């Protein structure tokens, strides 16, 4: 299963996009800003 890191500061867009991607078979990690995204991508 492929993993996507989705970063968006708009919670509604982030959640809706993540749901669409999950329904398409992706594992989705989400972050509300770039700093958190970098932390998630490095496993912190």
C-alpha positions as a printed Julia matrix, in Angstrom:
44×3 Matrix{Float64}:
   0.0    0.0    0.0
   1.38   3.4   -0.99
   1.5    6.17   1.61
   0.73   9.83   0.93
   1.56  12.73   3.23
  -1.16  15.35   2.79
  -0.41  18.84   4.1
  -3.11  21.52   4.07
  -4.03  24.21   6.56
  -7.75  23.96   5.77
  -9.14  21.13   7.93
 -12.18  20.48   5.73
 -10.14  20.16   2.56
  -7.51  18.05   4.34
 -10.09  15.62   5.75
 -12.12  15.34   2.54
  -9.05  14.79   0.38
  -7.68  12.23   2.83
 -10.97  10.33   2.72
 -10.98  10.26  -1.09
  -7.39   9.01  -1.14
  -8.14   6.33   1.47
 -11.12   5.13  -0.54
  -8.75   4.86  -3.5
  -6.51   2.51  -1.53
  -3.83   4.82  -0.16
  -2.57   5.09   3.39
  -2.8    8.8    4.23
  -0.89  10.77   6.83
  -2.1   14.31   7.37
  -0.55  17.47   8.74
  -1.94  20.97   9.16
   1.29  22.77   8.26
   4.7   22.22   6.72
   6.53  21.92  10.03
   4.27  19.11  11.21
   4.51  17.52   7.77
   8.29  17.4    7.96
   8.09  15.91  11.44
   5.68  13.2   10.26
   7.76  12.42   7.2
  10.87  11.9    9.31
   9.06   9.7   11.82
   9.25  12.07  14.76
